[in-house]
Amino acid sequence: MPAERDFGPHVDQTNYSVVVAEQVVVKWLTPPVPLPHPAPELLAHLVEAGFNDTAPPYAALTLFDKGRELLVALVTGYLPEARDGWEWCVDDAEADETAFAADLGRLTADLHLALSTYPAPTPASAGHSPGPSPAPSPTSSSGPSSASFPEGGEAGSQGGGLLARAEEALREALELTDGDDGRWLAAHAETLRAGLAPLATPARGTVTSAATGTAAGAATGTAAGALIRIHGDLHVGQILRWRDGYAVIDFDGNPTVAGAQPYQPAARDVAQLATSLEHVAQVAILRRGVPAGRATAWAARARALLLDAYRGRLAARGRPDLLDESLLRPFEIEQECRELIYAARHLPRWRYAPMGVLRTWYPEETP
């Protein structure tokens, strides 16, 4: 895996993967990560839930060091002819092809349907543990794992956290973005802040326990809608197109967001994926010479197709409640702020992508 591409910031620069005999991929975590870690149990659950659109998980390698158990590597199946979305999706943008978007919408809906049955935190453990561990699975090399999510559950303890986190992301983006882009951002700050307001809506949803089929506790002071275990870092770079279709990868959580809550509205993942399509359009403009109008129109069509397919799949499975559409734009605004923060701290040349998207959303010279 390359250390970094000229476009797209979301490339794993810490871990590295080794393909063995075109049969398995060993992803080495450098340095090893103390357990609990989200990936082993989450991958095991997806298998049990019948979600197969990911690299098949085979093993999690751990070791004990100074009284701590560390996750050293994850072993998954090799997917022939796989390319990530920062490659294949940019090709499709250049070719003005959008047929993929419906597939991604259904794929994301199937992922969320599977994740919605992940064991939920109980009221007593909310903020400390994801709840009961799944049954033992062959994905672990050392027997059943007691890993839980260090970030804790969304239910019951966040207290207005969605809006506060989004406003903090906007504040940091304003602070870190300089030059003409910084001036544009400052001029539109109130418009962006107003766009975040739906995140303050008091919660009406609950996290439902797969084990009991009952509500595990209502969230307070967070956005409305069901709370599920989300991917947390879903963008086109996490979706491989391979010989037999598409596969979602990297269930490690968002490495750029400290303390991210694993149980959130599904709209978080959908918004991240949708904005990544608009980033692809910006890459196509800069790197492939695609006319700006054609690229942004492509992104709009692809986004609409993705959302239509996502809604349709949820409705067909009797779970339209998983998507609260009022949260999509607020989460998208927050995501663009986080992209600007990432650019300022790690990859300055990436700033053109989120700024290009924001200027597309708010084309007027002044708010």
Buried (B, 14 or more C-beta within 10 A) or exposed (E): EEEEBEBBBBBBBEBEEEEEEEEBBBBBBEEBBEBBBBBBBBBBBBBBBEBEBBBBBBBBBBEEEEEEBBBBBBBBEBBEEBEBBBBBBBBBBBEEEBEBBBBBBBBBBBBBBBBBBBBBBBBEBBBBBBBBBBEEBEBBBBEEBEBBBBBBBBBBBBEBBBBBBBBBBBEBBBEBBEEEBBEBBEBBBEBBBEBBEBBBBEBEBBBBBBBEEEBBBBBEBBBBBBBBBBBBBBBBBBBBBBEEEBBBBBBBBBBBBEEBBBBBBBBBBBBBBBBBBBBBBBBBBBEBEBEBEBBBEBBBBBBBBBBEBBBBBBEEBEBEEBBBEBBBBBBBBBBBBBBBBBBBEEBEEBBBBBBBBBBBBBEEEEE
